[in-house]
Amino acid sequence: MLKFLLPVILLMKYKNNWSLVQVGLGLLSFLVGLGCFHNMYIYSLGFNLGMDYISYIMVYLSVWISFLVVIASERVKFTLNYPSMFVLVNLILLFSLILTFCSFNYLLFYISFEMSLIPTLILILGWGYQPERIQAGIYMFFYTLALSLPLLGSLLYLYMSEYSLTMTLMGSVLELSWVNSLWYFSSVMAFLVKLPMYMFHLWLPKAHVEAPVAGSMILAGVLLKLGGYGLVRILYMFQKISLNFSWLWVSISLVGGVIVSLLCLRQVDIKSLIAYSSVVHMSMVLCGLMIFSWWGLMGAVVMMVGHGLCSSGLFCLANMAYERMGSRSLLVSKGLLNFMPSMGLWWFLFSVGNMAAPPTLNLFGGINLIISLMSWSSFSILSLMFLSFFSAAYTLYMYSLSQHGVFLNSLYSCSSGKVREYLVLFLHWFPLNVLVLNLNLVSGV
């Protein structure tokens, strides 16, 4: 595991050299990519760290998105907006994410899980655009922190009863009782906020709208996946209890997903629309994890990877339009097809990915989740129908309103994209569509 952590620590030393950090993160993502040729359940063990298939996929996604974040945020370097500090904060965030995904000790997992919150908060407060970023940061901080404290208590209680906090040594023999149910809820709530589940999602649109492009990409690409990954790790202990409450989570997620889809249709802020669509996708992931089926788990993991790449790419596109137009409003920054004609294709490709059209990973994940939910309860078809329809509706709404119409002539006549921007978009789109050819790698089959 140190071969992934040490390069990140070394790059922190060279935080003043932007190009070196870019190349270093690219090489690190290549190094992580070489690690997929194995046939063991758990490997790279040592220092209470190790990886299995899901950890490996999440670590790869974290390094890849961090690599793209540094390329996408070159504006920070050109405007001399504390670039070395920006690189350092991103590298600390990557370090905490790798540590979270690789820890096999629940306490180390909790500490690194909470540690990732601070660099994200610094990104929002330090490099955000509007004065409201302080309120957004406080929202995110307190939502996450308030429901993480019960998790710490439950882990201490676990150590008191089991005399160990090693994940692989935990059993799942807890019977249904009010004490165990309380223990279950206190363990699960922290991850439901991070996911975020409907009703705990209010911090997410605020954080996304006020965050810089790096913050939005990291939030959408990796930090939301911490919730799903945490559930995979913690629900193993509460199988009998969780099966009794799965109806609650699935009901809230499906109904909440439909409500948030309707909310998406009345957004005029493009970043807010993409953020709310993340809530819809993550509600499907939560359903897949909570019903304890193999198809559900496989679909949730694929959906998390697909959503991480697609949503991060959409935030990149929204930021490229914002840098030129100076507004995130769909009412002002419309007619982008006339204004940035070469970007129209990328808007189309990522919009298609967001509505889960072939050949994206989102389609495969969505099919798996629909099959698992239908086998769990055929009644869920009603919500799934609305979810599928509205996800296509709000994506088409976003695409048509941003690309078509008459743009504000007083700005520029035409503003094509830079090679760097096309590279970032391509590196989001390529794995999103090409990983379908080798789903064994993504789904861990």
C-alpha positions in Angstrom: 0.0 0.0 0.0 2.9 2.3 0.6 3.7 2.4 -3.1 0.5 4.5 -3.5 0.8 6.6 -0.4 4.5 7.5 -0.6 4.3 9.1 -4.1 1.4 11.4 -2.8 3.5 12.4 0.2 6.5 13.1 -2.1 4.5 15.2 -4.5 3.5 17.4 -1.5 7.1 18.4 -1.3 7.1 19.7 -4.9 3.8 21.6 -4.5 5.3 24.7 -6.1 6.0 22.8 -9.4 2.5 22.5 -11.0 3.7 20.6 -14.1 5.6 18.0 -12.0 2.5 17.4 -9.8 0.4 16.9 -13.0 2.8 14.4 -14.4 3.3 12.7 -11.0 -0.4 12.2 -10.6 -0.7 10.8 -14.1 2.1 8.3 -13.4 0.5 7.4 -10.1 -2.8 6.6 -11.9 -0.9 4.5 -14.4 0.8 2.7 -11.4 -2.6 2.0 -9.8 -3.9 0.8 -13.1 -1.2 -1.9 -13.2 -2.4 -3.2 -9.9 -5.6 -4.8 -11.3 -3.9 -8.0 -12.5 -4.5 -10.1 -9.5 -6.8 -13.0 -8.5 -6.8 -12.7 -4.7 -9.6 -11.6 -2.4 -7.4 -9.2 -0.4 -4.0 -8.0 -1.4 -1.3 -5.4 -0.7 -1.7 -6.0 3.0 0.4 -4.2 5.6 0.0 -1.5 8.3 -3.7 -2.3 8.8 -4.1 -1.4 5.1 -5.1 -3.5 2.2 -7.3 -3.7 -0.9 -10.1 -5.8 -2.2 -11.9 -5.3 -5.5 -14.2 -2.5 -4.4 -11.3 -0.6 -2.6 -9.2 -0.9 -5.7 -11.8 0.5 -7.9 -12.4 3.5 -5.5 -8.7 4.2 -5.2 -8.3 4.2 -8.9 -11.2 6.6 -9.3 -9.8 8.9 -6.6 -6.3 9.1 -8.2 -7.8 9.5 -11.7 -10.2 12.3 -10.6 -7.4 14.1 -8.7 -5.2 13.9 -11.8 -8.0 15.5 -13.9 -8.7 18.1 -11.2 -5.1 19.5 -11.5 -5.4 19.7 -15.3 -8.9 21.4 -15.1 -7.8 24.0 -12.5 -5.0 25.7 -14.4 -6.9 29.0 -14.0 -5.7 28.9 -10.4 -2.1 28.9 -11.6 -2.6 31.6 -14.3 -4.3 34.0 -11.9 -1.7 33.2 -9.2 -4.5 32.4 -6.7 -2.2 30.6 -4.2 -1.4 27.7 -6.6 1.0 25.8 -4.3 -1.5 25.8 -1.5 -4.2 24.6 -3.9 -2.0 21.7 -5.0 -1.1 20.9 -1.4 -4.8 20.8 -0.3 -5.7 18.5 -3.2 -2.8 16.1 -2.4 -3.8 16.0 1.3 -7.4 15.2 0.2 -6.1 12.4 -2.1 -4.0 11.0 0.7 -7.0 10.9 3.1 -9.1 9.2 0.4 -6.6 6.5 -0.4 -6.2 5.9 3.3 -10.0 5.7 3.8 -10.5 3.2 0.9 -7.6 1.0 2.0 -8.0 0.9 5.8 -9.0 -2.5 7.2 -9.4 -1.1 10.7 -12.7 0.7 11.5 -11.1 3.4 13.7 -8.5 4.2 11.0 -11.3 4.2 8.5 -13.3 6.7 10.6 -10.4 9.0 11.2 -9.4 9.2 7.5 -13.1 9.5 6.5 -13.4 12.6 8.7 -10.0 13.9 7.7 -11.2 14.2 4.1 -13.8 16.8 5.2 -11.2 19.4 6.1 -9.4 19.8 2.7 -12.8 19.9 1.0 -13.9 22.7 3.3 -10.7 24.6 2.6 -11.2 24.2 -1.1 -14.8 25.6 -0.9 -13.9 28.5 1.5 -10.5 29.3 -0.2 -11.2 29.0 -3.9 -15.0 29.3 -4.1 -16.6 32.1 -6.1 -19.4 33.7 -4.1 -19.7 35.1 -0.5 -22.3 32.3 0.2 -19.5 29.8 0.2 -19.1 30.3 4.0 -22.7 29.2 4.6 -22.3 26.2 2.2 -19.1 25.1 4.0 -20.8 25.3 7.4 -23.8 23.3 6.0 -21.5 20.6 4.8 -19.3 20.6 7.9 -22.2 20.3 10.4 -24.3 17.9 8.4 -21.4 15.5 8.1 -20.0 16.0 11.6 -23.3 15.9 13.5 -24.1 12.4 12.3 -20.6 11.1 12.3 -20.3 11.4 16.1 -22.8 8.5 16.7 -20.6 6.4 14.3 -17.6 7.0 16.6 -19.7 5.9 19.6 -20.8 2.8 17.8 -17.3 1.8 16.8 -16.2 2.2 20.5 -19.1 0.0 21.5 -18.1 -2.5 18.9 -14.5 -2.6 20.3 -15.9 -3.1 23.8 -18.0 -6.1 22.7 -15.8 -7.7 20.0 -12.3 -6.7 21.3 -11.3 -5.9 17.7 -11.9 -3.3 15.1 -10.5 -5.3 12.1 -13.0 -5.4 9.3 -12.3 -9.0 8.2 -12.7 -10.4 11.7 -16.2 -9.1 12.3 -19.2 -11.4 12.3 -22.8 -10.8 11.5 -24.7 -12.6 14.2 -26.5 -9.6 15.7 -30.1 -10.3 16.5 -33.0 -7.8 16.1 -33.4 -5.9 19.4 -33.9 -2.2 20.3 -30.3 -1.8 21.5 -28.9 -3.4 18.3 -31.3 -1.3 16.2 -30.0 1.9 17.8 -26.5 0.7 17.2 -27.3 0.0 13.6 -28.9 3.5 13.0 -26.0 5.3 14.7 -23.5 3.4 12.5 -25.3 3.9 9.2 -26.4 7.6 9.4 -23.0 9.1 8.8 -22.7 7.3 5.5 -26.3 8.2 4.5 -25.5 11.9 4.9 -22.3 11.5 2.8 -24.1 9.6 0.1 -26.4 11.7 0.4 -29.8 10.2 1.0 -32.9 12.2 0.3 -33.7 14.4 3.4 -30.0 14.6 4.3 -29.0 16.1 0.9 -29.5 19.8 1.6 -25.8 20.4 2.0 -24.9 19.0 -1.4 -26.4 21.5 -3.9 -25.0 24.4 -1.7 -21.5 22.9 -1.5 -21.5 22.2 -5.3 -22.7 25.6 -6.4 -20.2 27.5 -4.2 -17.2 25.2 -4.7 -14.6 25.8 -7.4 -14.4 23.4 -10.3 -11.8 21.3 -8.3 -14.2 21.1 -5.3 -17.2 20.1 -7.5 -15.2 17.4 -9.3 -13.8 15.9 -6.2 -17.2 16.1 -4.4 -19.1 14.5 -7.3 -16.4 12.1 -8.4 -15.1 10.6 -5.1 -16.5 12.1 -1.9 -20.1 10.9 -2.5 -18.7 7.4 -3.1 -17.3 7.4 0.5 -20.9 7.0 1.7 -21.6 4.0 -0.6 -18.2 2.4 0.3 -18.8 2.9 4.0 -22.1 1.2 3.8 -20.5 -1.8 2.0 -18.0 -2.1 4.9 -20.4 -1.5 7.8 -23.5 -3.3 6.7 -21.7 -6.6 6.8 -22.1 -6.6 10.6 -25.8 -5.7 10.6 -27.2 -8.1 8.0 -30.1 -9.4 10.0 -31.1 -6.0 11.4 -30.6 -4.2 8.0 -32.9 -6.6 6.2 -35.7 -5.6 8.6 -35.2 -1.9 7.8 -34.4 -2.2 4.0 -38.1 -1.2 3.2 -37.5 2.1 4.9 -34.4 3.1 3.0 -35.7 1.8 -0.4 -39.0 3.7 0.1 -37.4 7.0 1.0 -34.8 6.7 -1.8 -37.2 5.9 -4.5 -39.8 8.5 -3.6 -37.1 11.0 -2.8 -35.4 10.3 -6.1 -38.7 11.1 -8.0 -39.2 14.3 -6.0 -35.6 15.5 -6.6 -36.0 14.7 -10.3 -39.0 17.1 -10.4 -36.8 19.7 -8.6 -34.2 19.3 -11.3 -36.8 20.3 -13.9 -37.2 23.8 -12.3 -33.5 24.6 -11.7 -32.0 27.6 -13.6 -28.5 27.3 -12.1 -26.7 24.7 -14.2 -24.4 23.5 -11.3 -27.4 23.2 -9.0 -29.1 21.0 -11.6 -26.1 18.7 -12.0 -25.8 18.5 -8.1 -29.5 17.5 -7.7 -29.1 14.9 -10.5 -26.3 13.4 -8.3 -28.8 12.9 -5.5 -31.1 11.0 -7.9 -28.3 8.7 -9.0 -27.1 8.1 -5.4 -30.6 7.2 -4.3 -30.5 4.3 -6.7 -27.1 3.3 -5.4 -28.5 3.3 -1.8 -31.4 1.0 -2.9 -29.0 -1.4 -4.5 -26.8 -1.6 -1.3 -29.7 -1.9 1.2 -31.5 -4.9 -0.4 -28.4 -7.2 0.0 -28.4 -8.8 -3.4 -25.4 -9.5 -5.5 -26.9 -7.7 -8.5 -27.7 -4.7 -6.3 -24.1 -4.5 -5.0 -22.6 -5.0 -8.5 -25.0 -2.3 -10.0 -24.2 0.1 -7.1 -20.4 -0.2 -7.6 -20.7 0.3 -11.4 -23.2 3.2 -10.9 -20.8 4.9 -8.5 -17.9 4.7 -11.0 -20.1 5.8 -13.9 -21.6 8.7 -12.0 -18.2 9.8 -10.7 -16.8 10.1 -14.2 -20.0 11.5 -15.8 -20.9 14.0 -13.1 -17.3 15.2 -12.8 -17.2 15.8 -16.6 -20.5 17.8 -16.5 -19.1 20.0 -13.8 -16.0 20.6 -15.9 -18.3 21.7 -18.8 -20.3 23.9 -16.6 -17.1 25.6 -15.3 -15.8 26.1 -18.9 -19.0 27.9 -19.8 -18.9 29.9 -16.5 -15.3 31.1 -17.2 -16.4 32.5 -20.5 -19.9 33.8 -19.8 -19.4 34.8 -16.1 -22.8 33.2 -15.2 -24.1 29.8 -14.3 -27.7 30.7 -15.1 -29.3 28.7 -17.9 -31.2 31.9 -18.8 -28.0 33.9 -19.4 -25.6 31.3 -20.7 -27.8 29.7 -23.4 -27.1 29.3 -27.1 -23.7 27.8 -26.3 -23.9 25.8 -29.6 -23.4 29.2 -31.5 -20.9 30.5 -28.9 -18.8 27.3 -28.4 -19.6 25.1 -31.3 -16.9 22.5 -30.7 -18.0 22.0 -27.1 -21.5 21.0 -28.3 -20.4 17.5 -29.0 -19.0 17.1 -25.4 -22.2 18.5 -23.9 -24.1 15.9 -25.9 -21.9 13.0 -25.0 -22.0 13.8 -21.2 -25.7 14.5 -21.3 -26.3 11.1 -22.9 -24.1 9.5 -20.2 -26.1 11.3 -17.5 -29.4 9.8 -18.8 -27.8 6.3 -18.8 -27.8 5.7 -22.6 -25.5 3.0 -24.1 -22.6 2.3 -24.1 -22.0 4.1 -20.8 -21.3 2.4 -17.4 -24.4 4.2 -16.1 -26.6 2.1 -18.3 -25.1 -1.2 -17.1 -25.3 0.0 -13.5 -28.9 1.1 -14.0 -30.0 -2.2 -15.5 -28.5 -4.1 -12.6 -30.1 -1.9 -10.0 -33.5 -2.1 -11.8 -33.3 -5.9 -11.9 -32.3 -6.2 -8.3 -35.1 -3.8 -7.1 -37.7 -5.6 -9.3 -36.7 -8.9 -7.8 -36.9 -7.4 -4.3 -40.4 -5.9 -4.8 -42.3 -5.7 -8.1 -44.1 -2.7 -6.7 -41.0 -0.6 -7.1 -41.5 -0.5 -10.9 -43.7 2.6 -10.4 -41.0 4.7 -8.9 -38.4 3.2 -11.3 -40.5 4.2 -14.3 -40.7 7.8 -13.1 -37.0 7.9 -12.2 -36.0 6.7 -15.6 -38.4 9.1 -17.4 -37.5 12.2 -15.4 -33.7 11.6 -15.6 -34.0 11.7 -19.4 -36.3 14.7 -19.1 -34.1 16.9 -16.9 -31.0 16.0 -18.9 -32.7 17.0 -22.1 -33.9 20.2 -20.4 -30.3 21.0 -19.4 -28.9 20.2 -22.8 -31.5 22.0 -24.9 -31.7 25.1 -22.8 -27.9 25.5 -22.6 -27.1 24.7 -26.2 -30.0 26.2 -28.1 -31.5 29.7 -28.2 -29.9 33.1 -28.8 -26.8 33.9 -26.8 -25.9 37.4 -25.4 -24.2 39.1 -28.4 -22.4 41.6 -26.2 -19.9 39.0 -25.0 -17.9 37.4 -27.8 -18.7 36.1 -31.2 -17.1 32.7 -30.8 -15.0 31.1 -28.1 -13.6 27.7 -28.8 -12.2 25.4 -26.2 -8.5 24.9 -25.4 -6.7 21.6 -26.0 -6.3 21.2 -22.2 -10.1 21.4 -21.8 -10.7 18.8 -24.5 -8.1 16.5 -22.9 -9.9 16.7 -19.5 -13.2 16.0 -21.1 -11.8 13.1 -23.2 -10.2 11.6 -20.1 -13.6 11.7 -18.4 -15.5 10.3 -21.3 -13.1 7.5 -22.4 -13.2 5.3 -19.3 -16.9 6.0 -18.9 -17.7 4.4 -22.3 -14.8 2.0 -22.8 -14.8 0.2 -19.4 -18.1 -1.4 -20.6 -15.9 -3.7 -22.7 -14.4 -5.1 -19.5 -17.1 -5.1 -16.9 -15.3 -7.8 -14.9 -12.9 -5.1 -13.8 -15.6 -2.6 -12.7 -18.1 -4.9 -11.1 -15.7 -7.3 -9.5 -17.5 -10.3 -10.9 
